[in-house]
C-alpha cells in the first residue's frame, strides 16, 4: 500500500493522520510488515526511530477477544501508545511495554476478514518463484485479490 493516509489514529492521546507505505510478506507462517512513514507527524513510528533508530518495531498477536486482551496487557503495566481501526472491521492497539520488552506489542482484533487477509498474504507466498514481488493495493480489503494462479511458481 503506497502512500496511504492512515486516519484517526490515536497516538499518545492525540488524534493523528499519517502518510505511510506498508508492505506485507510471509516466510513460511511468519508474517513481516514493512512500514515507511513519509511525513514527520508524531507517531509510533517516528517515536521509535527517534529513540532507538530503525529495526524491529513491534511484534503482533491476533486475538478474538480484543477487549479482554487489552485489559490483560494493561494489568501487566503496558499502556496503549496507539490505537486505530482498519477497513476490514478490526481494531489494533500498540502497547508500550515501558522497557519490559524490546518492541511495541500490537494487539490486533481477529475476525473472519482479518483471517482471510492473513491467509491471502500467506497463500501469495506459497510457491512464490521470485516474480511479481510488489503487488500494489490501496487498502487492506484489496489484499483478498492477491490469491490466484498468477502468483504461483513459474515452471
Beta strands, then each sheet from edge to edge (+ up, - down):
strand 1: 4-11
strand 2: 14-27
strand 3: 30-37
strand 4: 58-63
strand 5: 79-85
strand 6: 91-96
strand 7: 104-109
sheet 1: 3+ 2- 1+ 5- 6+ 7- 4-
end
